[in-house]
Amino acid sequence: MDKKLLVPTGASLHNCSNDQKDANQITSNAMTVLLPILYLVALVVGLPSNLVALWVLLFCTKKQPSTILLINLTTCDLLLLLVLPFRITYHFRGNDWTLGEPLCRLVMALFYGNMYGSMLCLALIAFDCYLALVHPIRALTLRSYRLSVYMSVAVWAVVLAAHQTQT
């Protein structure tokens, strides 16, 4: 059988079925009810928890290389939590964005940029712990306040670069 007879000009069966599948997933109860409820729980639990963590890290903890990385992780998490109300509203409205394209781009850039920033901070914290535990002698020279600041600046540079590509 000739494939040209089965597929309309300019389209493919694969794309047509995926478009319908994507539309069904976007309007499903999981996307319009469950996801915003999960975001709401994350916001209600995460916002006060991260604010307390930031307070403790800034004012009650000795400044060490790992503390600098934890402060940046907490800041990334707080910025991510601040865009959740927009995402919650979007999903509760049946995935209908009513606030205009520029704000949509900004919210998405902040959402994904800070999500990746949090992951990078966690990776650097894990690396810092690895150095401290596996190579304690070398860690005395490798783990420094200055290096932690440089790593934090690198994380924020990646987050800003992600914002630039999204907006």
N, C-alpha and C positions, 0 to 999 in steps of 0.2 A: 504494500500500500504506500502511496505517496504521502509524505508528511505535510506537504503544502495544502492538501485537501482538508486536513484535520485542524490546522491552525490558521486563524484569520490573519490577514495581512497586517504586519506591524505589531502583533501580539503573540504571546505564547501561552499554552495551556498552563504551564508552570506558574507564570506570573498571575494569570487570572485566578487560579485556585488559591495562591498565596495572598492576594489582595483580599479575597473574601475571608480567608482564615485570619488574617491580621485584623480586619474589621470586627470579626466576631470576638477575638481576644481583647481588643481595646474596649469594647462595650460589655464585656462579661462582668458578672458580679464580683469576681476576684479583683478586677481593675477599678471598679467604681465603688466598691464597698469595703472589701478586705484590705486592699493596699492603703487607702486613706486612714483606716482605723489603725493599721500598723504604724503608719507615719505619725498619727496622733499620739499613740502610746510612746513612740520614740521621742516625740517632742515633750510630752508631759514628764517623762522620766529623765530624759537626757538633758534638757535645758537646766533645771535646778542642779542636777548632779554635776554637770560640767562647770557651772558657775561656782559651785562649792570647790570643786577640784582646782579650778583656776585660782581662786582665792587662797587656798592652802598652798599651792605651788608658788605663788608669788610672794606671800607674806609669812608663811610658817615653815618653809622648807629651806634647808641649806642649798645654796646655788652650786650645783654640780653639773657636769656635762649631761647627764641623763635628765636632770630637772629642766634644762633648756629645751630638750627634745619633747618632754612631756608637756611643757607649756605650749609649744607649737602644736602638738597633737590636740590639746584641749581647745586651742583657738580655732583650728580647722574644724573640729567637731561643732563648736558653737556657731561658726559661720554656716555650716551645713544645716544645722537645726533652725537657723533663722529663715531659711528659704522653704522649710517644710510647710508652713501655713499656706503658701501659694500652691504648692503641690497638692496639699489636702483639699483645698477649695477646687482645684482643677479636676481632681478625680471624683469628688462628691457631685460635681456638676455634670457628670457623665462624660468626662474627658473633653470638656468644652472650655477653651481658654478665651476669656472675655476681656483681658487686660491689655491687649495689643501686642504686636510682634516684638517691639524693642524690649519690653519687660519680660516677655517669654524667653527671648534669647539670653537676657541677663540672668534670669532665674535658672535656666538650664546650665549656663556657664558656671554659675556659683555652685549649683547642685553637683555637677560632675567634677568640676575643678577641685572643690573642697573634699569630695569623696576620694579622689585620687591623692590629694594632699594628705589626707588622714592615712591612707595606705602607705604612702612614702614615709610618713613620720613613724608609723608602726614598724616598717622595715628597718629604719635607722635605729630605732630603739632596740630592736632585736639584734642588730649588728653590734650596737654598743654593749649590750648584755653578753653577747658572744665574746667580744674582746675582753671584757672584764672577767669572765669566768674561765675561758679556755686559754687565754694568753695574759695572765695577770701581770707579769713583769713588763711585757711590751705595752700593755694597756696604760701603764704609768706615763708613757710618753705619747701614746696615740690618743688617749682619751683626755681631751682638754676642753676648757671652756670655749676657747677660740674655734676649735674644730667643730664643736656643737653649734656654734653660731653660724659658721660657714655652711654646715649641713642644713640648718634651718633656712638660711637665705636661699640655698639651692632648691629646697622644697617649695618655698614661696615663688621662686622664679618659674618653676614648673607649673604651679597653680596659675600664675599670671599668664603664662604662655597658653595654657588650656583655655583661659578666659578669652584670650585674643582670637583663638581659632573658633570659638563658639559664637562670639558676638559679631 
